[in-house]
């Protein structure tokens, strides 16, 4: 699949990638109300990665339902909407509006968003915060519920278990790591709000460790992401226990990379005499 925030609504990549060949497209973060996002600059390159503080710029869930959904509903792949909010109620209301869309089989909750009632602390950094969002959404959303976990925590396993207990069907991890870059000539941060989310190859070792730990702690499926640039990277996540993967930052470098990674996995399986990818999922024990 393609990761949220790196592939737009999918339509932007249709000239470069046969969308029907993708396992799924996680569309850009969607909120109840339109958001302008943060001031520029909001992206910066770093060694082996990039920082972003886009700030969930989008036109809101009603715009998605009325203008985007009609354009994507007949494309033969799985469109999954990444849902964000600033309270359990706004998450739930956004999810409820998406539930009525027949050809959207799942949503992915971004619980790395700031909780306005707790001084901006992200929902996903505490078990209580994560539980409050998943519980509220589960009450109103009957389809597949994926929860995207923040890596900016001490114990991601406990938060994954909490999401499972509250009714999540699946977890995806990791979201971006909090980072910073400095312009030494102008003596100021490179990003407008100082910090942003770090993605790309630099985060892969952290992501692999967290995916491995979570897959050994929960019974629900785990989607792995974080620095996947090649088929080898994807296979590492599968061997750590992920049953699916998302490709994010690599899409900015090569729009067709997800298809290449899929084909590379198949070639590796054939070369090693594997009849199915199931033979390598969790292979490292």
Backbone as a ProteinNet text record, in pm:
[ID]
protein_1_A
[PRIMARY]
XXXXXXXXXXXXXXXXXXXXXXXXXXXXXXXXXXXXXXXXXXXXXXXXXXXXXXXXXXXXXXXXXXXXXXXXXXXXXXXXXXXXXXXXXXXXXXXXXXXXXXXXXXXXXXXXXXXXXXXXXXXXXXXXXXXXXXXXXXXXXXXXXXXXXXXXXXXXXXXXXXXXXXXXXXXXXXXXXXXXXXXXXXXXXXXXXXXXXXXXXXXXXXXXXXXXXXXXXXXXXXXXXXXXXXXXXXXXXXXXXXXXXXXXXXXXXXXXXXXXXXXXXXXXXXXXXXXXXXXXXXXXX
[TERTIARY]
83.8	0	87.8	25.5	95.8	54.9	149.1	123.7	58.6	-24.1	-94.1	1.9	-37.7	42.3	151.6	169.3	276.3	222.9	91.3	32.8	-95.5	-116.6	-236.6	-362.8	-451.5	-572.8	-556.9	-435.4	-410	-421.3	-516.4	-539.7	-418.1	-345.3	-227.5	-118.9	-122.3	-18.3	-65.7	-189.8	-248.8	-172.2	-102.4	-24.2	106.6	144.9	274.1	260.7	146.7	129.7	-6.9	-15	-146.6	-210.1	-299.1	-351	-415.5	-473.9	-540.2	-442.2	-313	-213.9	-165.5	-205.1	-166.8	-260.8	-206.2	-291.3	-387.9	-345.5	-431	-364.9	-447.6	-399.7	-455.7	-366.8	-410.8	-410.9	-528.9	-534.2	-488.2	-461.3	-405.7	-495.9	-435.8	-508.5	-633.3	-745.1	-873.6	-931	-978.4	-1034.1	-1180	-1248.3	-1389.4	-1407.7	-1326.5	-1331.7	-1207.9	-1216.9	-1097.4	-984.4	-860.5	-741.9	-646.4	-588.8	-493.9	-352.7	-324.7	-189.6	-98.8	27	124.2	183.4	246.7	314.9	434.9	476.6	599.7	720.4	837.1	865.3	818.8	771.7	721.6	774.7	879.6	952.1	1100.6	1181.6	1326.1	1393.4	1492.6	1569.8	1668.5	1690	1789.2	1868.2	1982.7	2056.3	1969.6	1952.2	1874.5	1727.4	1673.3	1533.1	1483.7	1365.8	1308.6	1221.6	1208.4	1120.2	1001.3	883.1	769	683.6	624.6	527.2	410.7	362.3	255	133.4	103	-6.4	-143.3	-148.6	-277	-362.1	-299.2	-376	-472.4	-601	-700.9	-830.2	-920.3	-1044.4	-1161.1	-1132.5	-1236.3	-1309.1	-1375.7	-1438.4	-1555.4	-1629.9	-1742.7	-1693.9	-1584.7	-1526.4	-1482.5	-1420.1	-1377.7	-1497.4	-1603.2	-1720.9	-1786.4	-1790	-1864.3	-1782.6	-1651.7	-1571.3	-1465.3	-1406.1	-1299.6	-1356.3	-1443.2	-1496.4	-1556.9	-1638.1	-1693.9	-1587.5	-1468.8	-1362.3	-1282.8	-1286.3	-1203.2	-1282.7	-1413.5	-1493.6	-1494.2	-1470.2	-1474	-1335.6	-1231.2	-1096.4	-1078.7	-1031.4	-1028.4	-906.6	-906.3	-811.5	-878.1	-809.3	-867	-827.4	-924.3	-899.2	-933.8	-835.8	-850.7	-824.1	-912.1	-899.3	-829.7	-724.2	-655	-731.6	-776.7	-864.5	-789.1	-800.9	-737	-840.1	-806.5	-897.9	-829.6	-904.7	-849.3	-926.4	-1021.9	-1095.3	-1154.8	-1185.7	-1251.2	-1378.2	-1450	-1575.6	-1553.5	-1450.3	-1427.4	-1376.8	-1295.7	-1256.2	-1380.6	-1467.3	-1585	-1679.1	-1700.4	-1791.6	-1735.8	-1607.2	-1544	-1557.4	-1528.7	-1537.6	-1680.1	-1776.7	-1916.5	-1960.1	-1912.2	-1946.5	-1884.1	-1766.1	-1700.1	-1761.2	-1825.1	-1880.9	-1985.7	-2051.9	-2159.5	-2108.2	-1978	-1922.1	-1892.1	-1967.7	-1965.1	-1826.9	-1753.3	-1625.1	-1504.2	-1527.3	-1417.9	-1425.5	-1342.7	-1358.3	-1300	-1220.6	-1151	-1107.4	-1079.1	-1013.6	-890	-798	-677	-674.8	-681.3	-681.5	-540	-517.8	-389.3	-398.2	-348.6	-358.6	-234.3	-154.3	-40.6	-82.4	-212.9	-263.8	-268.2	-255.3	-259.1	-398.9	-404	-528.8	-544.7	-641.9	-654.9	-690.2	-745.8	-784.8	-670.8	-558.6	-445.4	-319.1	-335.2	-219.9	-141	-204.4	-136.3	-67.8	-75.5	-15.3	-87.5	-11.6	-72	-152.3	-266.5	-349	-270.7	-182.4	-116.6	-1.1	31.5	146.9	108.3	-20.6	-65.1	-171.8	-179.4	-283.6	-422.7	-436.6	-567	-610.2	-517.2	-549.7	-586.3	-507.3	-536.1	-671.4	-696.4	-822.9	-942.4	-929.7	-1043.6	-1083.7	-985.1	-1015.4	-1070.3	-1002.8	-1045.8	-1185.4	-1211.2	-1342.9	-1452.9	-1428.3	-1529.8	-1558.4	-1452.9	-1470.6	-1534.5	-1493	-1548.3	-1699.2	-1750.7	-1895.3	-1975.9	-1913.5	-1990.1	-1940.2	-1826.8	-1768.2	-1765.5	-1847.6	-1860.1	-1759.5	-1687.3	-1596.1	-1457.5	-1362	-1226.9	-1162.7	-1114.8	-1055.8	-907.8	-824	-679.4	-636.3	-545.8	-493.7	-344.8	-304.9	-164.4	-94.7	7.2	70.4	187.9	200	312.3	434.1	553.9	675.2	733.5	673.6	729.5	680.1	703.6	652.2	759.1	738.5	829	795.5	665.5	622.5	511.5	549.7	450	366.2	420.5	347.5	221.2	231.8	114.7	6	46.5	-51.8	-116.2	-38.9	-95.2	-196.6	-163.6	-257.5	-384.6	-369.8	-487.2	-578.4	-519.9	-600.1	-672.6	-603	-664.5	-780.7	-759.8	-864.9	-988.1	-967.2	-1078.7	-1147.6	-1101.5	-1173.4	-1107	-981	-910.7	-896.6	-913.1	-898.5	-754.2	-673.7	-537.8	-462.9	-332.3	-251.1	-146.3	-111.9	-4.1	101.8	227.6	336.8	465.6	547	533.8	494.6	436.3	423.6	561.3	571.6	701.8	757.2	889	958.8	976	961.3	973.3	1119.9	1144.9	1282.3	1292.2	1415.3	1441	1564.7	1569.4	1688.2	1711.2	1838.1	1875.6	1947.7	1910.8	1979.8	2086.8	2213.2	2317.5	2355.7	2326.8	2359.6	2263.2	2137.4	2037.6	2003.7	2066.1	2051.4	1905.4	1839.1	1699.4	1663.4	1553.1	1510.8	1473.6	1490.4	1452.9	1301.5	1229.4	1084	1017	900.9	832.4	791	760.6	719.6	828.5	950.1	1070.9	1085.3	983.2	995.4	900.1	930.8	845.6	865.7	795.9	802.7	912.8	1001.5	1111.8	1067.6	1089.7	1058.9	1174	1165.1	1270.5	1359.9	1466.6	1550.5	1605	1625.4	1683.5	1599.1	1467.2	1380.3	1360.3	1409.3	1377.6	1419.7	1539.3	1574.5	1480.1	1436.1	1340.5	1207.1	1163.6	1036.5	1038.2	1147.2	1157.4	1148	1217.5	1214.4	1073.9	1005	870.6	770.8	782.4	694.9	716.6	841.3	871.7	809.3	827	774.4	621.2	557.2	411.3	352	411.8	356.5	363.5	456.1	466.7	379.9	305.5	227	76.5	35.8	-107.1	-147.2	-276.9	-328.8	-381.1	-405.5	-455.2	-340.4	-371.4	-265	-191.2	-67.5	18	64.8	48.1	100.2	230.8	335.9	466.1	499.1	554.8	602.4	707.6	788.1	894.9	1025.6	1054	1181	1189.2	1076.1	1079.2	1106.1	1220.7	1262.2	1276.2	1296.7	1324	1248.3	1249.2	1187.8	1257.6	1388.2	1460.1	1406.9	1385.8	1331.7	1195.6	1110.2	976.1	982.6	1072	1085.7	1130.2	1215.1	1255.7	1134.5	1044.2	924.4	835.6	822.9	742.5	803.9	934.5	1000.1	988.3	971	950	806.1	718.9	582.8	472.5	506.6	402.8	335.9	205.2	133.5	104.6	139	128.8	226.6	255	346.6	292.4	336.8	306.2	436.8	434.2	549	515.7	602.3	573	668.7	773.7	867.7	925.9	944	1000.9	917.3	787.2	701.7	745.4	807.9	853.2	974.4	1047.7	1168.4	1133.7	1046.8	1006.9	858.1	772.1	627.7	585	667.4	632.4	694.9	751.2	831.1	748.9	622.5	542.9	526.2	502.8	490.8	624.2	733.4	865.2	894.5	853.4	873.6	790.9	665.7	581.7	645.6	691.6	754.3	883.5	957.3	1080.6	1056.6	948.8	912.7	881.5	803.2	769.3	893.4	985	1108.5	1189	1196.6	1271.3	1207.2	1074.9	1004.4	1029.6	1023.5	1049.3	1191.9	1286.8	1427.7	1455.8	1379	1402	1302.7	1229.2	1140.4	1020.2	974.1	858.1	731.1	631.7	506.4	418.1	439	354.2	431.7	390.9	452.4	428.2	323.8	295.5	412.6	495.1	607.2	715.7	717.1	822.2	770	638.8	584.1	618.1	686.3	727	838.5	912.6	1011.8	1126.5	1155.3	1270	1234.2	1105.8	1064.6	1063.2
-118.8	0	124.6	236.5	364	433.5	499.2	558.7	695.8	727.9	855.2	973.3	1075.8	1197	1193.6	1079.4	1067	1034.5	1018.9	973.1	1048.3	1161.7	1241.5	1159.4	1172.7	1090	976.3	954.8	852.2	904.4	991.5	1044.5	1119.3	1183.2	1260.1	1171.2	1041.3	949.4	860.7	882	791.4	788.4	897.8	900.3	822.9	788.6	722.7	577.5	545.4	414.8	358.2	230.5	168.7	143.8	232.3	230	96.1	28.8	-99	-207.2	-186.4	-287.3	-271.4	-163.7	-142.3	-219.4	-268.7	-336.6	-242.2	-118.4	-18.2	117.4	220.2	358.2	422.6	464.8	538.1	685.5	744.5	882.4	978.3	1101.7	1202.5	1224.4	1272.3	1293.4	1377.6	1331.5	1398.3	1431.4	1554	1600.9	1642	1661.7	1698.9	1832.7	1929.4	2062.7	2086.2	2175.7	2207.5	2261.2	2231.9	2282.2	2343.5	2457.3	2526.1	2470.1	2400.7	2350.5	2457	2423	2516	2608.5	2715.4	2808.3	2740.5	2796.7	2750.4	2817.2	2753.6	2622	2508.7	2402.9	2289.9	2154.4	2158.2	2035.7	2066.8	1970.4	1987.8	1852.4	1847.8	1724.4	1708.4	1585	1551.5	1430.9	1402.2	1282.4	1157.5	1086.6	962.4	982.1	1099.8	1119.1	1258.8	1288.9	1421.4	1453.3	1583.4	1632.3	1701.1	1685.2	1761.2	1807.6	1925.8	1975.8	2037.1	1961.8	2011	2052.9	1977	2016.6	1972.3	1858.6	1798.6	1892.8	1964.3	2051.3	1966.4	1998.2	1928.6	2008.5	1974.1	2051	1994.7	1895.5	1843.4	1722.9	1649.7	1523.4	1542.9	1651	1672.2	1693.9	1766.8	1785.8	1651.4	1569.8	1437.6	1357.6	1353.8	1274	1323.9	1454.2	1512.2	1523.3	1545.8	1575.3	1470.8	1408.9	1311.1	1170.5	1131.8	995	957.4	1043.9	1005.6	975.9	1034.3	1013.5	885.5	834.5	718.1	590.8	602.7	489.6	368.9	391.6	280	228.4	285.1	233.5	105.3	0.2	-132.3	-153.8	-81.2	-106.4	-64.3	-77.8	-44.2	96.9	187.3	322.7	329.3	368.5	377	521.8	578.5	719.3	732.1	812.6	844.3	955.9	929.4	1021.4	1084.6	1216.8	1290	1376.5	1419.5	1504.2	1568.6	1651.6	1714.4	1678.3	1584.1	1530.8	1397.5	1308.2	1182.4	1205.8	1312.1	1340.5	1377.1	1457.5	1496	1377.1	1291.4	1167.9	1086	1068.8	983	1038.7	1169.5	1228.1	1216.4	1237.6	1221.7	1077	982.6	840.2	801.6	854.2	820.7	864.3	978.8	1026.1	938.2	884.3	797.8	658	618.5	482.8	456.8	562.4	544.4	528.3	546.8	536.2	389.6	334.3	190.2	138.6	214	165.2	214.3	256.2	283	174.3	70	-46.3	-29.4	76.9	90.6	234.8	268.9	396	366.6	461.3	452.5	575	552.4	662.7	710.7	839.4	900.4	955	878.8	922.3	998	1042	1129.9	1276.5	1301.9	1439	1495.7	1628.9	1691.4	1693.5	1661.1	1664.5	1805.7	1880.4	2020.7	2036.9	1933	1942.3	1907.1	1858.5	1822.1	1895.9	2021.4	2105.1	2067.7	1999.7	1964.7	1829.7	1755.4	1621.9	1530.2	1456.9	1368.7	1257.9	1223.5	1114.9	985.2	964	834.1	810.3	905.6	884.7	829.5	814.6	752	648.3	546.9	445.2	506.7	599.1	661.3	742.7	819.3	899.4	813.3	709.1	619.4	551.4	507.1	438.9	529	655.1	746.4	763.4	769	786.2	657.3	545.8	418.9	382.1	401.6	369.3	452.3	581.8	669.8	633.2	602.7	568.8	431.9	337.2	201.5	198.8	288.8	293.1	328.9	404.7	456	403.8	334.3	290.8	138	76.7	-69.3	-142.2	-69.8	-136	-154.8	-195.1	-221.9	-95.4	-106.4	7.6	-18.7	59.8	53	171	148.8	258.2	272.7	393.7	421.3	472.5	401.2	427.5	523.3	608.2	701.4	631.7	655.6	598.7	683.9	802.4	896.3	864.3	740.2	688.3	601.4	576.9	488.3	342	310.3	170.6	157.8	134.2	124.6	-2.3	-105.1	-230.5	-210.3	-137.4	-114.1	-38.7	57.1	134.5	47.3	-38.6	-131.9	-225	-276	-364.2	-290.3	-164.8	-84.7	-67.8	-38.7	-24.3	-154.8	-265.8	-396.7	-418.3	-387.3	-406.7	-321.5	-204.2	-113.5	-142	-244.3	-286.6	-259.3	-215.5	-196.1	-330.1	-328.6	-450	-473.1	-367.5	-372.3	-250.1	-258.7	-140.4	-124.6	0.7	29.4	110.8	82.8	152.3	133.1	246.4	360.4	486.6	581.7	716.6	783.8	909.8	976.2	1001	1006.5	1041.4	1193.3	1248.3	1392.9	1434.4	1530.8	1573.4	1721.5	1766.4	1908.5	1924.4	2032.6	2067.3	2217.6	2259.9	2398.7	2458.3	2580.4	2659.6	2741.9	2699.8	2765.7	2902.7	2928.6	3060.1	3167.3	3129	3224.4	3204.9	3103.9	3078.2	3060.9	2971.8	2944.8	2804	2747.2	2615.3	2619	2507.8	2500	2493.7	2446.3	2435.7	2551.9	2591.9	2709.3	2692.8	2568.8	2546.9	2473.1	2481.4	2426.9	2276.6	2199.7	2054.1	1996.3	1873.5	1805.2	1655.3	1584.7	1439.2	1389.3	1307.3	1249.2	1117.6	1106.1	982.8	949.8	832.9	792.5	684.4	646.4	534.4	545.8	668.5	686.1	623.7	611.3	562.3	411.2	344.8	202.2	113.1	127.4	39.9	54.3	176	197.8	131.3	150	92.3	-59.8	-120.4	-266.8	-318.5	-252.8	-296.3	-287.9	-177.6	-159.3	-256.3	-279.6	-376.7	-515.8	-553.8	-685	-697.8	-595.8	-601.7	-609.7	-530.4	-526.4	-655.8	-710.1	-834	-949.5	-941.3	-1047.1	-1020.5	-909.7	-872.8	-866.7	-857.3	-847.8	-960.8	-986.4	-1091.6	-1035.8	-905.6	-844.6	-821.8	-807.7	-787.3	-655.9	-654.1	-536	-498.5	-370	-316.9	-244.1	-277	-217.1	-105.7	3	111.8	191.5	261.1	342.5	317.1	398.6	386.6	276.4	225.6	119.5	181.3	149.4	204.7	96.2	-27.7	-137.6	-262.4	-363.5	-491.7	-553.5	-538.1	-591.8	-531	-400	-335.2	-394.6	-411	-464.1	-605.1	-687.1	-824.8	-827.7	-734.2	-727.3	-705.8	-616	-592.1	-715.8	-784.8	-907.6	-1013	-1026.7	-1125.6	-1089.5	-959.7	-917.1	-938.5	-979.5	-1013.7	-932.1	-827	-749.4	-835	-821.9	-896.7	-810.9	-683.8	-592.6	-479	-402	-289.1	-167.9	-50.2	75.4	140.7	202.8	275	423.2	504.2	645.8	736.7	779.8	879.9	840	711	665.3	709.4	733.9	779.1	914.4	997	1127.9	1116.4	1008	986.4	914.9	814.3	734.4	703.5	767	745	599.5	522.5	383.1	283.7	332	244.9	134.1	158.7	56.2	-67.5	-46.5	-158.8	-233	-159.2	-221.3	-304.2	-253.4	-328.1	-455.8	-445.5	-565.7	-670.5	-626.1	-720.3	-777.2	-694.1	-740.6	-846.8	-829.8	-931.9	-1063.8	-1056.5	-1178.5	-1246.1	-1166.5	-1224.7	-1293.5	-1230.5	-1289.5	-1421.7	-1422	-1544.6	-1656.9	-1623.5	-1724.8	-1777.5	-1687.5	-1725.6	-1816.1	-1796.6	-1876	-1990.6	-2019.9	-2135.9	-2123.6	-2002.2	-1980.8	-1973.8	-2051.3	-2053.5	-1933.8	-1876.5	-1765	-1676.4	-1550.6	-1457.8	-1503.1	-1581.9	-1630.7	-1709.5	-1764.4	-1846.6	-1762.9	-1632.8	-1550.6	-1456.2	-1440.4	-1349.5	-1403.9	-1323	-1364.5	-1466.4	-1476.4	-1584.2	-1576.9	-1457	-1449.4	-1486.8	-1519.8	-1575.5	-1475
0	0	0	-34.6	-24.8	104.9	169.7	300.2	287.7	386	388	383.7	309.5	301.6	198.6	133.3	33.5	-104.7	-116.6	-242.8	-275.5	-206.4	-230.1	-215.3	-313.3	-319.2	-420.1	-464.6	-564.6	-706	-729.1	-863.4	-916.2	-826.1	-866.2	-927.2	-897.1	-943.8	-1059.2	-1103.5	-1202.6	-1334.1	-1368.6	-1492	-1480.4	-1358.1	-1334.9	-1289.2	-1227	-1164	-1201.3	-1244	-1262.6	-1125	-1084.4	-947.4	-911.8	-1010.5	-983.9	-940	-966.1	-928.5	-784.8	-719.4	-580.1	-488.2	-377.7	-280.7	-213.2	-197.1	-135.2	-139.1	-126.9	-123	2.9	94	212.1	174.2	162.5	113.9	222.2	181.5	272.2	394	501.9	625.9	606.2	659.9	643	780.5	794.6	921.7	903	1015.3	1009.7	939.2	975.8	916	828.9	730.9	650.1	736.9	695.7	765.7	665.1	702	614.7	626.2	734	755.9	813.4	829.9	888.7	784.1	832.3	742.7	676.8	564.6	498.9	564.9	558.9	501.4	593.4	530.6	608.7	562	482.2	447.8	444.3	485.2	483.6	465.2	378.1	361	475.6	514.7	615.7	564.9	624.1	581.5	594.5	482.9	481.1	521.6	495.1	528.6	498.7	550.6	535.3	656.1	682.9	787.6	723	783.7	734.8	851	833	930	851.9	753.8	666.9	748.6	852.2	940.9	894.9	823.9	784.6	699.8	608.4	519.3	436.5	443.2	362.4	363.2	275.4	260.1	341.3	426.6	514.8	457.8	547.5	509.2	412.3	426	335.3	192.3	178.5	45	-11.4	71.8	25.3	-24.1	55.1	19.8	-109	-126.1	-238.2	-365.9	-353.3	-471.2	-505	-404.3	-429.7	-445.9	-355.6	-358.8	-494.3	-557	-688.3	-793.7	-780	-877.6	-852.7	-730.5	-697.7	-672.2	-655.6	-606.4	-699.9	-829.2	-923.7	-962.6	-904.9	-929.1	-848.6	-913.5	-852.8	-762.9	-652.4	-545.1	-415.7	-303.7	-172.9	-132.7	-133.8	-86.1	61.9	142.4	287.2	326.8	408.6	444.9	579.7	582.5	706.9	777	899.5	972.7	1089.6	1100.7	1208.9	1280.2	1402.6	1477.6	1596.2	1668.1	1788.1	1913.6	1899.9	2014.3	1971.5	2065.4	2027.3	1946.2	1978.9	1910.6	1764.2	1735.9	1595.9	1514	1574.9	1507	1472.6	1571	1552.8	1447.2	1448.5	1351.1	1209.9	1196	1065	1017.3	1105.2	1070.6	1033.5	1104.4	1079.2	939.4	895.5	762	653.6	682.8	585.6	581.5	689.4	698.2	591.6	546.2	448.7	305.4	284.1	149.8	118.2	27.1	1.5	-36.1	-115.8	-166.9	-87.9	35.1	128.6	235.1	226.6	314.7	454.3	475.1	603.1	622.8	747.6	778.2	862.5	860.6	942.5	1033.4	1162.7	1258.4	1284.6	1263	1296.1	1438.2	1534.4	1674.5	1719.9	1621.7	1653.6	1657.7	1649.8	1650	1792.1	1806.2	1939	1999.4	2126.5	2203.6	2259.6	2208.1	2248	2395.3	2455.3	2596.4	2690.9	2634.4	2719.1	2676	2643.2	2613.9	2491.9	2396.9	2273.4	2274.1	2384.1	2387.9	2288.7	2211.2	2111.7	2178.5	2118.4	2170.7	2180.3	2080.8	2070.2	2164	2252.1	2339.3	2476.3	2501.9	2626.8	2595.7	2679.7	2661.6	2674.9	2768.7	2790.8	2669.5	2613.1	2495.8	2376.1	2351.9	2240.6	2259.6	2380.9	2409.3	2384.4	2421.4	2407.6	2261.6	2172.6	2030.7	1970.9	1995.3	1935.8	1985.2	2113.3	2169.5	2104.3	2088.7	2029.9	1885.1	1809.5	1669	1652.1	1734.4	1722.6	1742.7	1822.7	1849.2	1724.9	1633.2	1519.3	1385.1	1384.9	1258.6	1251.8	1164.5	1163.8	1075.2	989.6	896.4	959.4	877.3	927.1	982.6	1104.8	1176	1201.4	1133.2	1149.7	1235.7	1327.8	1410.8	1382.7	1343.8	1312.2	1437.7	1481.2	1610.2	1599.2	1700.4	1709.7	1769.8	1714.4	1772	1884.2	1905.9	2003.4	2143.8	2183.5	2310.6	2376.9	2504.3	2577.2	2553.6	2546.3	2536	2432.5	2307.6	2201.2	2212.6	2276	2291.6	2374.1	2484.3	2568.5	2493.4	2411.8	2336	2228.8	2164.6	2065.8	2131.8	2248.5	2320.3	2358.3	2397.9	2432.7	2311.8	2195.9	2074.2	2040.4	2056.5	2033.9	2129.8	2255.5	2356	2328.4	2268.4	2241	2108.1	2037.8	1918.4	1785.6	1784.4	1657.2	1585.3	1454.3	1374.9	1332.6	1340	1286.5	1338	1347.1	1376.3	1265.8	1237.2	1142.7	1216.1	1186.4	1253.6	1172.5	1172.1	1262.4	1184.5	1259.3	1209.4	1221.2	1186.3	1185.2	1325.1	1332.2	1455.5	1463.4	1581.5	1598.2	1584.6	1495.8	1472.2	1440.6	1414.3	1394.2	1306.5	1231.2	1152.1	1163.8	1152.4	1177.8	1057	1022.3	920.7	993.1	984	1063.7	1007.3	879	822.2	871.8	886.7	934.6	1082.3	1143.3	1286.1	1327.1	1254.3	1286.1	1237.7	1288	1240.7	1092.9	1024.7	884.5	865.2	966.5	957.8	1030.4	981.3	1035.4	1180.4	1221.4	1360.7	1439.9	1391.5	1454.5	1438.3	1474.5	1467.9	1364.4	1323.5	1226.4	1234.2	1147.9	1147.5	1055.9	1109.7	1033.8	970.7	839.8	767.7	674.3	610.3	518.6	577.2	505.7	548.5	690.6	738.6	872	982.3	960.9	1069.2	1064.7	960.4	943.2	1060.3	1115.2	1227.5	1347.3	1373.8	1482.7	1449.2	1324.2	1281.6	1288.4	1244	1248.4	1391.4	1481.1	1620.7	1676.8	1648.4	1702	1639.3	1509	1443.2	1502	1519.9	1579.1	1717.6	1801	1936.7	1937.5	1853.1	1853.3	1797.4	1692.7	1636.1	1735.2	1828.9	1929	2051.4	2049.4	2167.1	2141.7	2014	1982.8	1888.5	1883.1	1795.5	1663.4	1658.4	1535.6	1437.5	1308.4	1209.6	1230.7	1185.2	1193.6	1053.7	1018.8	893.4	925.2	853.5	880.3	783.2	835	749.6	824	745.3	802.9	730.5	629.8	559.4	456.9	409.3	308.4	172	114.8	-14.1	-120.9	-77.8	-170.3	-126.2	-213.3	-177.9	-57.5	-48.3	68.1	197.7	197.2	316.1	352.7	252	276.5	333.7	280.3	327.8	473.4	511.8	652.3	743	702.6	782.6	788.7	675.3	673.7	765.3	761.2	847.1	994.4	1023	1162.1	1207.7	1115.5	1155.1	1091.4	1017.7	949.8	843	828.3	725.2	602.6	609.2	495.7	520.9	415.1	432.3	359.2	404.4	336	293.5	176.1	123.9	125.2	185.7	201.2	128.2	198.3	145.2	10	-13.7	-141.6	-260.7	-240.8	-351.1	-406.1	-321.2	-366.7	-458.8	-444.6	-525.3	-655.3	-644.9	-761.3	-748.1	-827.3	-815.2	-836.3	-907.6	-934.1	-838.9	-728.9	-642.7	-577.3	-544.9	-476.6	-564.7	-694.4	-787.2	-797.3	-801.4	-809.6	-685	-569.2	-445	-446.1	-490	-500.3	-589.9	-708.8	-801.5	-744.3	-670.6	-609.6	-502.9	-426.7	-327.2	-397.3	-504.9	-578.8	-636.2	-689.7	-744.1	-634.6	-516.6	-405.6	-362.7	-354.3	-314.9	-415.4	-544.1	-646.8	-637.3	-618.6	-612.3	-492.5	-385	-263.8	-249	-354.1	-354.1	-262.5	-239.7	-152.6	-237	-200.4	-276.1	-243.2	-126.4	-81.5	13.5	19.6	114.1	257.9	279	414.8	473.7	386.5	434	502.3	478.8	540	647.2	658.9	760.3	898.8	978	1112.4	1113.6	1003.5	989	1087.8	1142.4	1231.6	1374.6	1398.9	1528.1	1641.7
[MASK]
+++++++++++++++++++++++++++++++++++++++++++++++++++++++++++++++++++++++++++++++++++++++++++++++++++++++++++++++++++++++++++++++++++++++++++++++++++++++++++++++++++++++++++++++++++++++++++++++++++++++++++++++++++++++++++++++++++++++++++++++++++++++++++++++++++++++++++++++++++++++++++++

